[in-house]
Amino acid sequence: MPSPTAGLLRDRVWRDRVIGWFIGFLCAAPAAWLIYRLLNDALGANPVEALVRQSGVLALQMLLVTLAVTPVSKITRQPWLVRHRRTIGLWAFAMVLMHLSSYLFIDKEMDWAEIGKDILKRPFITIGMAAFLALIALAITSLDRIRRSMGPHRWKRLHQLMYLIAPAGVLHYYLLVKADHRPPLVYAGVAALLLAWRVWMFYAKRHPRLRWGA
């Protein structure tokens, strides 16, 4: 006769799996909708520019959602949310890859000389490329086998790059925008709040009276 503990564990595994599938669907839906609009000529007069811009905004939104998982789980006392952070993070990387691919293969048509000039001469592209390279490291080390081989301390230290990648994404967007800077400033405010929460928690570990809910 199976033990109650084994049954509870099995239920939790299935629940997490279903929630993971649902989160994956929510993450994939915006990209699917964007591709659908592109294929049906519904991205306006300049569909390539719209594809690059909108995929970039979606990527930034998902990066910030990834950064928000831990604070939300702590504040709401829902630790199960953290178990799905990797799924959201990998989808954020996929959106960044879509954004970059749109720029390289559709906008610039693989004109590597022109792309190289852009990287060197346009600061927002330089920053975006640097953030992408850092994201590659995070995506690769999200694999269970590599994570185990690194050990928890080194893995955690590496993934703290996210605290630089998200602000870099905001700056990339801000420098890209030529007129209305309000949208990137809103994202900058969100990123600042999420990073400020982490600074607060860092000091709260050393001063328990500062802890949330204490």
MARBA-3410 file (N, C-alpha, C, O; in Angstrom, 1 decimal):
214
0.9,-1.2,0.0,0.0,0.0,0.0,0.9,1.2,0.0,1.7,1.4,0.9 ~ 0.7,2.1,-1.0,1.5,3.3,-1.0,1.3,4.2,0.2,0.2,4.3,0.7 ~ 2.4,4.9,0.6,2.3,5.7,1.8,1.6,7.1,1.4,1.7,7.5,0.3 ~ 1.0,7.7,2.4,0.4,9.0,2.1,1.4,10.0,1.6,1.1,10.9,0.8 ~ 2.7,9.9,2.2,3.7,10.9,1.7,4.0,10.7,0.3,4.2,11.7,-0.5
4.1,9.5,-0.2,4.4,9.2,-1.6,3.2,9.8,-2.5,3.5,10.3,-3.6 ~ 2.0,9.6,-2.0,0.8,10.1,-2.8,0.9,11.6,-2.9,0.6,12.2,-3.9 ~ 1.2,12.3,-1.8,1.3,13.8,-1.8,2.4,14.2,-2.7,2.2,15.2,-3.4 ~ 3.5,13.5,-2.7,4.6,13.9,-3.5,4.3,13.8,-5.0,4.6,14.6,-5.8 ~ 3.6,12.7,-5.3,3.2,12.4,-6.7,2.2,13.5,-7.1,2.2,14.0,-8.3
1.2,13.9,-6.2,0.3,14.9,-6.6,1.0,16.3,-6.8,0.6,17.0,-7.7 ~ 2.0,16.5,-6.0,2.7,17.8,-6.1,3.5,17.8,-7.5,3.5,18.9,-8.1 ~ 4.1,16.7,-7.8,4.8,16.6,-9.1,3.9,16.9,-10.3,4.2,17.6,-11.2 ~ 2.7,16.3,-10.2,1.7,16.5,-11.3,1.2,17.9,-11.3,1.0,18.5,-12.4 ~ 0.9,18.5,-10.2,0.5,19.8,-10.1,1.5,20.8,-10.6,1.2,21.7,-11.4
2.8,20.6,-10.3,3.8,21.4,-10.8,4.0,21.3,-12.3,4.3,22.3,-13.0 ~ 3.8,20.1,-12.8,3.9,19.9,-14.2,2.8,20.6,-15.0,3.1,21.2,-16.0 ~ 1.6,20.5,-14.5,0.5,21.2,-15.1,0.7,22.7,-15.1,0.4,23.4,-16.1 ~ 1.1,23.2,-13.9,1.3,24.6,-13.8,2.5,25.1,-14.7,2.4,26.1,-15.4 ~ 3.5,24.2,-14.9,4.6,24.5,-15.8,4.1,24.6,-17.2,4.6,25.5,-18.0
3.3,23.7,-17.6,2.7,23.7,-19.0,1.9,25.0,-19.2,2.0,25.6,-20.2 ~ 1.1,25.3,-18.2,0.3,26.6,-18.3,1.2,27.8,-18.4,0.9,28.7,-19.3 ~ 2.2,27.9,-17.6,3.1,29.0,-17.7,3.8,29.0,-19.0,4.0,30.1,-19.6 ~ 4.3,27.9,-19.5,4.9,27.8,-20.8,4.0,28.3,-21.9,4.4,29.0,-22.8 ~ 2.7,28.0,-21.8,1.7,28.4,-22.8,1.6,30.0,-22.7,1.5,30.6,-23.8
1.5,30.5,-21.5,1.4,31.9,-21.4,2.6,32.7,-21.9,2.5,33.8,-22.5 ~ 3.8,32.1,-21.7,5.0,32.7,-22.2,5.1,32.6,-23.8,5.6,33.5,-24.4 ~ 4.6,31.5,-24.3,4.7,31.3,-25.8,3.6,32.1,-26.6,3.8,32.5,-27.7 ~ 2.5,32.4,-25.9,1.4,33.0,-26.6,1.7,34.4,-27.3,1.4,34.6,-28.4 ~ 2.4,35.3,-26.6,2.7,36.6,-27.2,3.6,36.4,-28.5,3.4,37.1,-29.5
4.6,35.5,-28.4,5.5,35.3,-29.6,4.7,34.7,-30.7,4.8,35.1,-31.9 ~ 3.8,33.7,-30.4,3.0,33.1,-31.4,2.0,34.2,-32.1,1.9,34.2,-33.3 ~ 1.5,35.1,-31.3,0.6,36.1,-31.8,1.4,37.1,-32.7,0.9,37.5,-33.7 ~ 2.6,37.4,-32.3,3.4,38.3,-33.1,3.8,37.7,-34.4,3.7,38.4,-35.4 ~ 4.1,36.4,-34.4,4.5,35.7,-35.7,3.2,35.6,-36.6,3.3,35.8,-37.8
2.1,35.4,-35.9,0.8,35.3,-36.7,0.5,36.6,-37.4,0.2,36.7,-38.6 ~ 0.7,37.7,-36.7,0.5,39.1,-37.2,1.5,39.4,-38.4,1.1,40.0,-39.4 ~ 2.7,38.9,-38.2,3.7,39.1,-39.2,3.3,38.4,-40.5,3.4,38.9,-41.6 ~ 2.9,37.1,-40.4,2.6,36.3,-41.5,1.3,36.8,-42.2,1.1,36.5,-43.4 ~ 0.5,37.5,-41.5,-0.8,38.0,-42.1,-0.8,39.5,-42.3,-1.8,40.2,-42.4
0.5,40.1,-42.5,0.6,41.5,-42.8,-0.1,42.4,-41.9,-0.8,43.4,-42.4 ~ -0.1,42.1,-40.6,-0.8,42.9,-39.6,0.1,43.7,-38.7,-0.3,44.1,-37.6 ~ 1.3,44.0,-39.2,2.2,44.7,-38.3,2.5,46.1,-38.8,3.5,46.8,-38.4 ~ 1.6,46.6,-39.6,1.7,48.0,-40.1,2.5,48.2,-41.3,2.8,47.2,-42.0 ~ 2.9,49.5,-41.6,3.5,49.8,-42.8,5.0,49.3,-42.9,5.5,49.1,-43.9
5.6,49.2,-41.7,7.0,48.7,-41.6,7.0,47.5,-40.7,7.4,47.6,-39.6 ~ 6.7,46.3,-41.3,6.5,45.1,-40.5,7.8,44.6,-39.9,7.8,44.1,-38.8 ~ 9.0,44.8,-40.6,10.2,44.4,-40.0,10.6,45.2,-38.8,11.0,44.6,-37.8 ~ 10.5,46.5,-38.9,10.8,47.3,-37.7,9.8,47.0,-36.6,10.3,46.9,-35.4 ~ 8.6,46.8,-36.9,7.6,46.4,-35.8,8.0,45.1,-35.2,7.9,45.0,-34.0
8.4,44.1,-36.0,8.8,42.8,-35.4,10.0,43.0,-34.5,10.0,42.4,-33.4 ~ 11.0,43.7,-34.9,12.2,43.9,-34.1,11.8,44.6,-32.8,12.2,44.2,-31.7 ~ 11.1,45.7,-32.9,10.7,46.5,-31.8,9.8,45.7,-30.8,10.1,45.7,-29.6 ~ 8.8,45.1,-31.3,7.8,44.4,-30.4,8.4,43.2,-29.8,8.1,42.9,-28.6 ~ 9.2,42.4,-30.5,9.9,41.3,-29.9,10.8,41.7,-28.8,11.0,41.0,-27.8
11.5,42.8,-29.0,12.4,43.3,-28.0,11.6,43.8,-26.7,12.1,43.5,-25.6 ~ 10.5,44.4,-26.9,9.7,44.8,-25.7,9.2,43.6,-25.0,9.2,43.5,-23.8 ~ 8.7,42.6,-25.7,8.3,41.3,-25.1,9.4,40.7,-24.3,9.2,40.1,-23.2 ~ 10.6,40.7,-24.9,11.7,40.1,-24.2,12.0,40.8,-22.9,12.3,40.2,-21.9 ~ 12.0,42.1,-23.0,12.3,42.9,-21.8,11.2,42.6,-20.7,11.5,42.5,-19.5
9.9,42.6,-21.1,8.9,42.3,-20.2,9.1,40.9,-19.5,8.9,40.8,-18.3 ~ 9.5,39.9,-20.2,9.7,38.6,-19.7,10.9,38.5,-18.8,10.9,37.8,-17.8 ~ 11.9,39.3,-19.1,13.1,39.4,-18.2,12.7,40.0,-16.9,13.1,39.5,-15.8 ~ 11.9,41.0,-16.9,11.4,41.6,-15.7,10.5,40.7,-14.9,10.5,40.7,-13.6 ~ 9.7,39.9,-15.6,8.8,38.9,-14.9,9.7,37.9,-14.2,9.4,37.5,-13.1
10.8,37.5,-14.9,11.7,36.5,-14.3,12.3,37.1,-13.0,12.4,36.4,-12.0 ~ 12.7,38.3,-13.1,13.3,39.0,-11.9,12.3,39.2,-10.8,12.6,39.3,-9.6 ~ 11.0,39.2,-11.2,9.9,39.5,-10.2,9.5,38.2,-9.5,8.8,38.3,-8.4 ~ 9.8,37.0,-10.0,9.3,35.8,-9.4,9.7,35.7,-7.9,8.8,35.4,-7.1 ~ 11.0,35.9,-7.6,11.4,35.7,-6.2,10.7,36.7,-5.2,10.2,36.2,-4.2
10.7,38.0,-5.5,10.0,38.9,-4.6,8.5,38.6,-4.4,8.0,38.6,-3.3 ~ 7.9,38.2,-5.5,6.4,37.9,-5.4,6.2,36.7,-4.6,5.3,36.6,-3.8 ~ 7.1,35.7,-4.8,6.9,34.4,-4.0,7.2,34.7,-2.5,6.5,34.1,-1.7 ~ 8.1,35.6,-2.2,8.4,35.9,-0.8,7.3,36.7,-0.2,6.8,36.4,1.0 ~ 6.9,37.7,-0.9,5.9,38.6,-0.3,4.5,37.9,-0.1,3.8,38.2,0.8
4.1,37.1,-1.1,2.8,36.4,-1.0,2.9,35.1,-0.3,1.9,34.4,-0.1 ~ 4.2,34.7,0.1,4.4,33.4,0.8,3.9,32.2,0.0,3.2,31.3,0.5 ~ 4.3,32.3,-1.3,4.0,31.2,-2.2,5.3,30.7,-2.8,5.6,31.0,-3.9 ~ 6.0,29.9,-2.1,7.4,29.4,-2.5,7.3,28.6,-3.8,8.3,28.4,-4.5 ~ 6.2,28.0,-4.1,6.1,27.1,-5.3,6.4,27.9,-6.6,6.8,27.4,-7.6
6.2,29.3,-6.5,6.4,30.1,-7.7,7.9,30.0,-8.2,8.1,30.0,-9.4 ~ 8.8,29.9,-7.2,10.2,29.9,-7.6,10.5,28.6,-8.4,11.5,28.7,-9.2 ~ 9.8,27.6,-8.3,10.1,26.3,-9.0,9.8,26.5,-10.5,10.3,25.7,-11.3 ~ 9.1,27.6,-10.9,8.8,27.9,-12.3,9.6,29.0,-12.9,9.4,29.5,-14.0 ~ 10.5,29.5,-12.0,11.3,30.7,-12.5,12.2,30.3,-13.7,12.3,31.1,-14.6
12.7,29.1,-13.7,13.6,28.7,-14.8,12.8,28.7,-16.1,13.3,29.1,-17.2 ~ 11.6,28.2,-16.1,10.7,28.1,-17.3,10.6,29.5,-17.9,10.7,29.7,-19.1 ~ 10.2,30.5,-17.0,10.0,31.9,-17.5,11.3,32.4,-18.0,11.3,33.1,-19.0 ~ 12.4,32.2,-17.3,13.7,32.7,-17.7,14.1,32.1,-19.1,14.7,32.9,-19.9 ~ 13.9,30.9,-19.3,14.2,30.3,-20.6,13.3,30.8,-21.8,13.8,31.0,-22.9
12.1,31.1,-21.5,11.2,31.7,-22.5,11.7,33.2,-22.7,11.6,33.7,-23.8 ~ 12.1,33.9,-21.7,12.7,35.2,-21.8,13.9,35.2,-22.8,14.0,36.0,-23.7 ~ 14.7,34.2,-22.6,15.9,34.0,-23.5,15.4,33.7,-24.9,16.0,34.3,-25.9 ~ 14.4,32.9,-25.1,13.8,32.6,-26.4,13.3,33.9,-27.1,13.5,34.1,-28.3 ~ 12.7,34.8,-26.3,12.2,36.0,-26.9,13.4,36.9,-27.2,13.3,37.6,-28.3
14.4,37.0,-26.4,15.6,37.8,-26.8,16.2,37.2,-28.1,16.6,38.0,-28.9 ~ 16.2,35.9,-28.2,16.8,35.2,-29.4,15.9,35.6,-30.6,16.5,35.8,-31.7 ~ 14.6,35.7,-30.4,13.7,36.1,-31.5,14.0,37.5,-31.9,14.0,37.8,-33.1 ~ 14.2,38.4,-30.9,14.4,39.8,-31.2,15.8,39.9,-32.0,15.8,40.7,-32.9 ~ 16.8,39.2,-31.5,18.1,39.3,-32.2,18.1,38.7,-33.6,18.6,39.3,-34.5
17.4,37.6,-33.7,17.3,37.0,-35.0,16.6,37.9,-36.0,16.9,37.9,-37.2 ~ 15.5,38.5,-35.5,14.8,39.5,-36.4,15.7,40.6,-36.9,15.6,41.0,-38.1 ~ 16.6,41.1,-36.0,17.5,42.1,-36.4,18.6,41.6,-37.4,18.8,42.2,-38.4 ~ 19.2,40.4,-37.1,20.3,39.9,-37.9,19.8,39.4,-39.2,20.5,39.7,-40.2 ~ 18.8,38.6,-39.3,18.4,37.8,-40.5,17.4,38.5,-41.3,17.3,38.3,-42.5
16.5,39.3,-40.7,15.4,40.0,-41.5,15.7,41.4,-41.7,15.7,41.9,-42.9 ~ 16.1,42.1,-40.7,16.4,43.6,-40.9,17.7,43.8,-41.6,17.7,44.5,-42.6 ~ 18.8,43.2,-41.1,20.1,43.4,-41.7,20.4,42.4,-42.8,21.5,42.5,-43.5 ~ 19.6,41.4,-43.0,19.8,40.3,-44.0,21.2,39.8,-44.0,21.8,39.5,-45.0 ~ 21.7,39.5,-42.8,23.0,38.9,-42.5,24.2,39.7,-43.2,25.2,39.1,-43.6
24.0,41.0,-43.3,25.1,41.9,-43.7,26.1,42.1,-42.5,25.9,43.0,-41.8 ~ 27.0,41.1,-42.4,27.8,41.1,-41.2,28.7,42.4,-41.0,29.0,42.8,-39.9 ~ 29.2,42.9,-42.1,29.9,44.2,-42.1,29.1,45.3,-41.5,29.6,46.1,-40.6 ~ 27.9,45.4,-42.0,27.0,46.5,-41.4,26.6,46.2,-40.0,26.5,47.1,-39.2 ~ 26.4,44.9,-39.6,26.1,44.6,-38.3,27.3,44.9,-37.4,27.1,45.4,-36.3
28.5,44.6,-37.8,29.7,45.0,-37.0,29.8,46.4,-36.8,30.1,46.9,-35.7 ~ 29.5,47.3,-37.8,29.5,48.7,-37.6,28.5,49.2,-36.6,28.7,50.0,-35.8 ~ 27.3,48.5,-36.7,26.2,48.9,-35.7,26.7,48.6,-34.3,26.5,49.4,-33.4 ~ 27.3,47.4,-34.1,27.7,47.1,-32.7,28.7,48.0,-32.2,28.7,48.4,-31.0 ~ 29.6,48.5,-33.1,30.7,49.4,-32.6,30.3,50.8,-32.5,30.8,51.5,-31.6
29.3,51.3,-33.3,29.0,52.7,-33.4,27.7,53.1,-32.7,27.5,54.2,-32.4 ~ 26.8,52.1,-32.5,25.5,52.4,-31.9,25.5,51.8,-30.5,25.4,50.6,-30.3 ~ 25.5,52.7,-29.4,25.6,52.2,-28.1,24.5,51.2,-27.7,24.8,50.3,-26.9 ~ 23.3,51.5,-28.1,22.2,50.6,-27.7,22.3,49.2,-28.2,21.9,48.3,-27.6 ~ 23.0,49.1,-29.4,23.2,47.7,-29.9,24.4,47.1,-29.2,24.3,45.9,-28.9
25.4,47.9,-28.9,26.5,47.3,-28.1,26.0,46.8,-26.8,26.4,45.7,-26.4 ~ 25.2,47.5,-26.1,24.7,47.1,-24.8,23.8,45.9,-24.9,23.9,44.9,-24.1 ~ 23.0,45.9,-26.0,22.1,44.7,-26.2,22.9,43.5,-26.5,22.5,42.4,-26.0 ~ 23.9,43.5,-27.3,24.8,42.4,-27.6,25.5,41.8,-26.3,25.5,40.6,-26.1 ~ 26.0,42.8,-25.5,26.6,42.3,-24.3,25.6,41.6,-23.4,26.0,40.6,-22.8
24.4,42.1,-23.3,23.4,41.5,-22.4,23.0,40.1,-23.0,22.8,39.2,-22.2 ~ 23.0,40.0,-24.3,22.7,38.7,-24.9,23.7,37.7,-24.6,23.4,36.5,-24.3 ~ 25.0,38.0,-24.7,26.1,37.1,-24.4,26.0,36.6,-23.0,26.2,35.4,-22.7 ~ 25.6,37.5,-22.0,25.5,37.1,-20.6,24.3,36.2,-20.5,24.3,35.2,-19.7 ~ 23.2,36.4,-21.3,22.0,35.6,-21.2,22.3,34.2,-21.7,21.8,33.2,-21.2
23.2,34.0,-22.7,23.6,32.7,-23.2,24.2,31.9,-22.1,23.9,30.7,-21.9 ~ 25.1,32.5,-21.3,25.7,31.8,-20.1,24.6,31.3,-19.1,24.7,30.2,-18.6 ~ 23.6,32.2,-18.9,22.6,31.8,-17.9,21.7,30.7,-18.5,21.3,29.8,-17.8 ~ 21.4,30.7,-19.8,20.6,29.7,-20.4,21.3,28.4,-20.4,20.7,27.3,-20.1 ~ 22.6,28.4,-20.7,23.3,27.1,-20.8,23.4,26.5,-19.4,23.2,25.3,-19.2
23.7,27.3,-18.4,23.8,26.8,-17.0,22.5,26.5,-16.4,22.5,26.1,-15.2 ~ 21.4,26.7,-17.0,20.1,26.3,-16.5,19.8,24.8,-16.6,18.9,24.3,-16.0 ~ 20.6,24.2,-17.4,20.5,22.7,-17.6,20.9,22.0,-16.3,21.9,22.4,-15.6 ~ 20.1,21.1,-15.8,20.3,20.4,-14.5,21.7,19.9,-14.4,22.3,20.0,-13.3 ~ 22.2,19.2,-15.4,23.5,18.6,-15.3,24.6,19.6,-15.1,25.5,19.4,-14.2
24.5,20.7,-15.8,25.6,21.7,-15.7,25.4,22.4,-14.3,26.4,22.8,-13.7 ~ 24.2,22.6,-13.9,23.9,23.3,-12.6,24.5,22.5,-11.5,25.2,23.0,-10.6 ~ 24.3,21.1,-11.6,24.9,20.3,-10.5,26.4,20.3,-10.5,27.0,20.3,-9.5 ~ 27.0,20.3,-11.7,28.4,20.2,-11.8,29.1,21.5,-11.3,30.2,21.5,-10.8 ~ 28.4,22.6,-11.4,28.9,23.9,-11.0,28.9,24.0,-9.5,29.7,24.7,-8.8
27.8,23.4,-8.9,27.6,23.6,-7.4,26.8,24.8,-7.2,26.8,25.8,-8.0 ~ 26.0,24.8,-6.1,25.0,25.9,-5.8,25.6,27.3,-5.7,25.0,28.2,-6.1 ~ 26.8,27.4,-5.0,27.4,28.7,-4.8,27.8,29.3,-6.1,27.5,30.5,-6.4 ~ 28.6,28.6,-6.9,29.0,29.2,-8.2,27.9,29.5,-9.1,27.9,30.5,-9.8 ~ 26.9,28.6,-9.1,25.7,28.7,-10.0,25.0,30.0,-9.6,24.6,30.8,-10.5
24.8,30.2,-8.3,24.0,31.4,-7.8,24.8,32.6,-8.2,24.2,33.6,-8.6 ~ 26.1,32.6,-8.0,26.9,33.8,-8.3,26.8,34.2,-9.8,26.7,35.3,-10.1 ~ 26.9,33.2,-10.6,26.8,33.4,-12.1,25.4,34.0,-12.4,25.3,35.0,-13.2 ~ 24.3,33.5,-11.9,23.0,33.9,-12.2,22.6,35.2,-11.6,21.6,35.8,-11.9 ~ 23.5,35.8,-10.8,23.3,37.1,-10.3,23.6,38.2,-11.4,23.3,39.3,-11.3
24.1,37.7,-12.6,24.3,38.5,-13.8,22.9,39.1,-14.2,22.8,40.1,-14.9 ~ 21.8,38.4,-13.8,20.5,38.9,-14.1,20.3,40.3,-13.6,19.5,41.1,-14.2 ~ 20.9,40.6,-12.5,20.8,41.9,-11.9,21.4,43.0,-12.8,21.1,44.2,-12.6 ~ 22.3,42.6,-13.7,22.9,43.5,-14.7,22.2,43.5,-16.0,22.0,44.5,-16.7 ~ 21.7,42.3,-16.4,21.1,42.1,-17.7,19.8,42.8,-17.8,19.5,43.5,-18.8
19.0,42.8,-16.8,17.7,43.5,-16.8,17.8,45.0,-17.0,17.2,45.6,-17.9 ~ 18.7,45.6,-16.2,18.9,47.1,-16.4,19.5,47.4,-17.7,19.2,48.4,-18.4 ~ 20.4,46.5,-18.2,21.0,46.7,-19.6,19.9,46.6,-20.6,20.0,47.4,-21.6 ~ 18.9,45.7,-20.4,17.8,45.7,-21.4,17.0,46.9,-21.4,16.5,47.4,-22.4 ~ 16.8,47.5,-20.2,16.0,48.8,-20.1,16.8,49.9,-20.8,16.2,50.7,-21.5
18.1,49.9,-20.5,18.9,51.0,-21.2,19.0,50.8,-22.7,18.9,51.8,-23.4 ~ 19.1,49.6,-23.1,19.0,49.3,-24.6,17.7,49.9,-25.2,17.8,50.5,-26.3 ~ 16.6,49.7,-24.5,15.3,50.2,-25.0,15.3,51.7,-25.0,14.8,52.3,-25.9 ~ 15.8,52.3,-23.9,15.7,53.7,-23.7,16.5,54.4,-24.8,16.1,55.4,-25.4 ~ 17.7,53.9,-25.1,18.6,54.5,-26.1,18.0,54.3,-27.5,18.3,55.1,-28.4
17.3,53.3,-27.7,16.7,53.0,-29.0,15.6,54.0,-29.3,15.4,54.5,-30.4 ~ 14.8,54.3,-28.3,13.6,55.2,-28.5,14.1,56.6,-28.8,14.9,57.2,-28.0 ~ 13.5,57.2,-29.8,13.9,58.6,-30.2,13.0,59.7,-29.7,13.4,60.8,-29.6 ~ 11.7,59.3,-29.4,10.8,60.4,-29.1,10.2,60.2,-27.7,10.6,60.8,-26.7 ~ 9.2,59.3,-27.6,8.5,59.0,-26.3,9.3,58.1,-25.4,9.3,56.9,-25.7
9.9,58.6,-24.4,10.7,57.8,-23.5,9.9,57.3,-22.3,10.5,56.6,-21.4 ~ 8.6,57.6,-22.3,7.8,57.1,-21.1,7.8,55.6,-21.0,8.0,55.1,-19.8 ~ 7.6,54.8,-22.0,7.6,53.3,-21.8,8.9,52.8,-21.2,8.8,52.1,-20.3 ~ 10.1,53.1,-21.8,11.3,52.6,-21.2,11.5,53.1,-19.7,12.1,52.4,-18.9 ~ 11.0,54.3,-19.4,11.1,54.8,-18.1,10.2,54.0,-17.1,10.6,53.8,-15.9
9.1,53.6,-17.6,8.2,52.7,-16.7,8.9,51.4,-16.4,9.0,51.0,-15.3 ~ 9.6,50.8,-17.5,10.3,49.6,-17.2,11.5,49.8,-16.3,11.9,49.0,-15.5 ~ 12.1,51.0,-16.5,13.2,51.3,-15.6,12.8,51.4,-14.1,13.5,51.0,-13.2 ~ 11.6,52.0,-13.9,11.0,52.0,-12.5,10.8,50.7,-12.0,11.0,50.4,-10.8 ~ 10.2,49.8,-12.8,9.9,48.4,-12.4,11.3,47.7,-12.0,11.4,47.0,-11.0
12.3,47.8,-12.9,13.5,47.2,-12.6,14.2,47.7,-11.3,14.8,47.0,-10.6 ~ 14.1,49.0,-11.1,14.6,49.7,-9.9,14.0,49.1,-8.7,14.7,48.9,-7.7 ~ 12.7,49.0,-8.7,11.9,48.4,-7.6,12.4,47.0,-7.2,12.6,46.6,-6.1 ~ 12.5,46.2,-8.3,12.9,44.8,-8.1,14.3,44.7,-7.5,14.6,43.8,-6.7 ~ 15.2,45.5,-8.0,16.6,45.5,-7.5,16.6,46.1,-6.1,17.4,45.6,-5.3
15.8,47.1,-5.9,15.8,47.7,-4.5,15.3,46.7,-3.5,15.8,46.6,-2.4 ~ 14.4,45.9,-3.9,13.9,44.8,-3.0,15.0,43.9,-2.6,15.1,43.4,-1.5 ~ 15.8,43.5,-3.6,16.9,42.6,-3.3,18.0,43.2,-2.4,18.5,42.5,-1.6 ~ 18.2,44.5,-2.6,19.2,45.2,-1.7,18.6,45.2,-0.3,19.4,45.0,0.7 ~ 17.3,45.5,-0.2,16.7,45.4,1.1,16.8,44.1,1.8,17.2,44.0,3.0
16.6,43.0,1.0,16.7,41.7,1.6,18.1,41.3,2.0,18.3,40.6,2.9 ~ 19.1,41.8,1.2,20.5,41.6,1.5,20.8,42.1,2.9,21.5,41.5,3.7 ~ 20.4,43.3,3.1,20.6,43.9,4.4,19.8,43.3,5.5,20.2,43.3,6.7 ~ 18.6,42.9,5.1,17.7,42.3,6.1,18.3,41.0,6.7,18.0,40.7,7.9 ~ 19.1,40.3,5.9,19.7,39.1,6.4,20.6,39.4,7.6,20.9,38.6,8.5
21.2,40.6,7.5,22.1,41.0,8.6,21.5,41.8,9.7,22.0,41.9,10.8 ~ 20.3,42.3,9.4,19.5,43.0,10.4,18.1,42.5,10.4,17.2,43.0,9.7 ~ 17.8,41.4,11.1,16.5,40.7,11.1,15.3,41.6,11.3,14.2,41.2,10.7 ~ 15.4,42.6,12.0,14.2,43.5,12.2,13.8,44.2,10.9,12.6,44.7,10.9 ~ 14.6,44.2,9.9,14.2,44.8,8.7,13.5,43.9,7.7,12.9,44.3,6.7
13.4,42.6,8.1,12.8,41.6,7.2,11.3,41.9,6.9,10.6,42.5,7.8 ~ 10.9,41.6,5.7,9.5,41.8,5.4,8.6,40.9,6.3,8.8,39.7,6.4 ~ 7.6,41.5,6.9,6.7,40.8,7.7,7.1,40.5,9.1,6.4,39.9,9.9 ~ 8.4,41.0,9.4,8.9,40.7,10.8,8.3,41.7,11.8,8.6,41.6,13.0
END
